[in-house]
Amino acid sequence: MIKKLIPARNFKYVAIILVLLVAGVLVEAWYKSTHSPKRIVTVGTEVSAPKQAKASIPAEKTPVSNNSASTNAGGATDTHGSTPVSNDSSQWTSSASGAITVKSPAPNSTLKNNEVISGSAKVESIHYRLNDNQVGVIAQGVLDVVNGNFSGALRFTSHGTGARLDIFSTDEQGVEYNEVQINVSL
């Protein structure tokens, strides 16, 4: 039936064009699935969501500096990757891309005010955000990566008993990628 609609001399050209179109669609689907910036690694026991999660945590995640004016504003004292890591490397967590490895805190550990967050990264700086299970974001900011390492003493006031620490990088437009999510107790 198709041969009747398309003259024989043009049939092979039409077939080649169809094969190329299908191949293009398949390549595009593969590329989008392997280059998605939204692959997130989450480790540890999940904590319950904040009671006001929809009001407290914006849908669009926008990193801010350590100088936030929020009432839940915490931050970190950047130690520029100089803090030694004392936990076992089997407790380290890496992003799906391998660009960020969080060495401290370990998943399901207890995170206290002024404890160090640290790791290694193949980016210039990392962003962090600590969300507790009662009020949402209680600390956020940026740490420099120096000689492939980052570290900082995290300052925060906890309101809940559990939290999730997000560590990630951003592109020029502020889109988050290389994200690692670590569940901790407070």
C-alpha positions, 0 to 999 in steps of 0.5 A: 500500500505504501509503495502505491502512494510513493513512487518506487524511485522515491521509496528508498529516500522516504525510508531513509528519512524515516529511519533517521527521524526515529534514530534522532528521537531515540538519541534525544531521549537517551541524552535527556535521560543521561544528562538530567540535572535532577538526579538526587542521591538521598541517604539515611532514614527519612524524617517526617516533613515539616508541618508547614512544609508547603509554606516554609520551603519554596517550590523553587530552591534558591540558594542564599548567602550566609547573611540571610535575614530569616528568623531561622537563618543559620550559616557556617564558618567556612574552614576552606576544606582544612578540617580533617575527616574522622569517619570511615570512608564507607559512610561517605556519600557521593552525588550521582555524577560523582562530582560531590562526596560528603564525608561528614556528617554520616547518614543517620548520625546526630548533627549538632550546632557548630559541627563540621560538614565536609567533603570533596568536590570537583566544583568551585563551591558547594551550597548547603541547606539544612531542613528540620522536620518542624520549621523547614530551612534552618541553615543555608549558604555556600562553602568554597572548595579549596584543593578539591575539599570543602568544610565548614562549622554549621551554625543553626538552631534546631526546632525539630528532632530530625533534618535533611542536609542538602549539599549541591552545586549550581549552574550560572542560572542557579539550577541545582545539580550534583545534589546529595541529601543526607538525613540526620538527627538533631 
